Amino acid sequence: MTAHPRLVEVDTKKLRFFVKIVELGSLTRAADALHIAQSALSQQLVALEREVGARLLSRSSRGVAVTPAGQTLYRYGQLILRQYQQAIAEIKSTGELLRGDVSIGFTTGTASMVSLPLLADVRSQFPGITLCLHEGLSGSVIEMLMNNRLDMAMLYCDRPLKGVNCKPLLVETLYLVSKIDQSGQGEETETVPVSSLSDRPLILPSRSHALRSQVDAAFSECGIAPHVIAEVDSLNTIVGAAEQGIAAAILPRSVVRDRAAAFKVQRLVDPEITRTIALCVPQSVGMSTTIEVVHANLIRVVDRLLASDAWPGVRRVVA
């Protein structure tokens, strides 16, 4: 008779402790966050490694490094813990107000438009739901989504993401944003050809940023390269540099909507530069009733912003 491998049974407490260690990169910091002794946390880790039959972390004076086996358990552990929390929240919500946590990721541009009205709507309509909103560059938000740390995210999606369902929601147009010429000299135009910008000093994100790839591709199509005087991955710094006249920037119109009087904003043409904003959810995480409610509410918030012309420079994707 063929012997079957022993089933591994891991309790959620050990799994939660392990996930916290990986997130904080240190047993000491994890023990402090979990309010337990470091020796007790080490014992839990050793017991977990014994149960799964693999080394999960490599420890040194600089902290901990996650082994390949640890990376696998961390990825699935996020999913297991999230589904467990969703199940408990849904059980508690039966016959009562919807309850539970919903984690949403936003890139900085989308967060500035959507996060506050979404927070206000959910708070007023579903007071039992706690929103956990995360804002960052596309790469960091994608990583959180793929590691099951988010229930959904609004992302600039220019390629398929493994294990993630992305539904195109909006098309966003990019603009040349620069300081207004107070002298009144020079012709003001609503559009500017990309081909005319070969000598224009620009401040752009680094090459790891999706927006930079699109800008470089548009310039390359015109047979020129952008004149980049600085690479900055901080949106506030980029906007500040444009406002001070240090260099022009290429940004969504919505980023400077509240300070429109300080900027000249021109739509880029020949070629036009656009990017798609998608609403993304992990394939591995089933959508609880609570998550479905927030998902639908987010879409309603977006449609309301578009209907009131409160989100300039974007249009809804036609299904």
Number of C-alpha atoms within 10 A of each C-alpha: 3 4 5 6 6 7 8 11 9 12 9 13 11 18 21 16 20 25 20 19 25 19 11 15 18 18 23 18 16 22 20 11 13 15 10 12 13 16 12 11 21 16 12 17 21 15 14 22 18 13 13 16 11 13 16 25 22 11 13 9 6 8 15 17 16 18 14 13 15 21 16 13 19 24 15 16 20 19 22 18 18 18 18 13 14 23 14 12 20 19 13 14 16 10 8 10 15 20 21 22 17 22 18 26 29 26 21 18 20 20 17 14 18 18 19 12 16 20 17 11 16 18 14 10 12 16 13 18 20 16 17 13 16 18 18 15 19 21 15 14 23 25 12 17 23 20 19 28 20 26 26 27 27 26 26 27 19 13 7 9 14 9 15 18 16 22 17 20 21 21 18 23 20 26 25 23 28 23 21 18 13 7 6 8 7 7 5 13 10 10 15 19 15 23 20 12 16 16 12 14 16 25 24 26 22 15 15 11 15 17 21 16 13 17 21 14 16 22 19 14 14 15 10 17 17 20 14 17 14 15 14 15 15 15 16 11 12 24 23 15 19 23 21 14 14 17 22 26 26 25 22 23 22 22 21 18 16 8 10 14 11 18 21 19 28 19 22 22 15 15 15 15 19 18 18 20 24 20 22 26 24 23 14 14 18 14 17 16 16 22 21 14 16 23 20 10 17 22 15 14 18 20 17 14 16 17 10 9 11 14 21 17 19 21 15 15 14 8 6
